[in-house]
């Protein structure tokens, strides 16, 4: 049997007849117990009572209010992404997206090992290693293709012999999204060296 | 009223009632204790500014998860952070002069700087290199190979603490 819904109007007045309201009072206490149990350790769990078990954040439409000295953590829908975690600084300060996109294993190939993660602020960080061959296999692939602004590029040559760091050229974005960075030899007489790379980009 | 703060209320959607609308964290004077099967996320003031902390199980060393500000947009200079916190700077300088000083904000102490030349008119296959020199605080100078004269970008990637 399900517990009847919580009734905030019981008790309503000090003069309410307990014989009349007792059932609803018991229902209300049961509802409080059951609802508190969601995401929290139960009220009768001894020393751990009140501690969170998990935190489920119901999607919000607007930034959450913060007073001085407070931080708010909440979830909001992001276009082209799933719901993401947002933070807002104290005093209704700056709001930013803390998590970004979704993480999954990329498919590497003989030319490139690929990984990516995110930084707070809708920033993606691509990293891995590239083993360039003759063009077009000298293009560093930026999948997943969601980056709209390249913030920085870092390359570190690797291999059995020292080599010049390549210079680079951004390939023209397609529909506003960058998909690759072309690497060039810095000497003209040697192949583009294998490199570790770190690319930081915006997805805004 | 108190339960409705940060929670879906008792008389609201039964599917979500009891879940959280947000976590509003008020500052803690001390790091909360964690048992061997617990972790804690909380707010602690750093220089009077609230920051989110994570404390691993069994009272291990707390980790600061946020930084007081962030700049992430479509402009050419930006920064974010990773837990520690370490500040991650990135940006693009177009046609820098030889020896140009770049000062990053917010102020930290740089522990890593890397530069790379992009979109140079010397491409392909001519030497086009840049290195950071005189690194101090959040400043560095850009030195690049003299064959380059104009129409190029220098991307920087830096980490500060």
Interface residues (C-beta under 8 A of the other chain):
Chain A: X5 X6 X8 X31 X32 X34 X35 X36 X37 X38 X39 X40 X51 X55 X56 X57 X58 X60 X64 X65 X66 X69 X70 X71 X72 X73 X74 X87 X89 X90 X94 X96 X119 X120 X121 X122 X123 X125 X148 X149 X150 X151 X152 X153 X154 X155 X156 X164 X165 X167 X168 X169 X170 X184 X185 X186 X187 X188 X198 X200 X202 X204
Chain B: X3 X7 X8 X10 X11 X14 X16 X17 X18 X19 X20 X21 X22 X23 X24 X25 X26 X27 X38 X43 X45 X49 X50 X51 X52 X66 X68 X69 X70 X71 X72 X73 X74 X78 X80 X81 X82 X88 X89 X90 X91 X92 X114 X116 X117 X118 X119 X120 X122 X123 X124 X125 X126 X127 X128 X129 X155 X156 X157
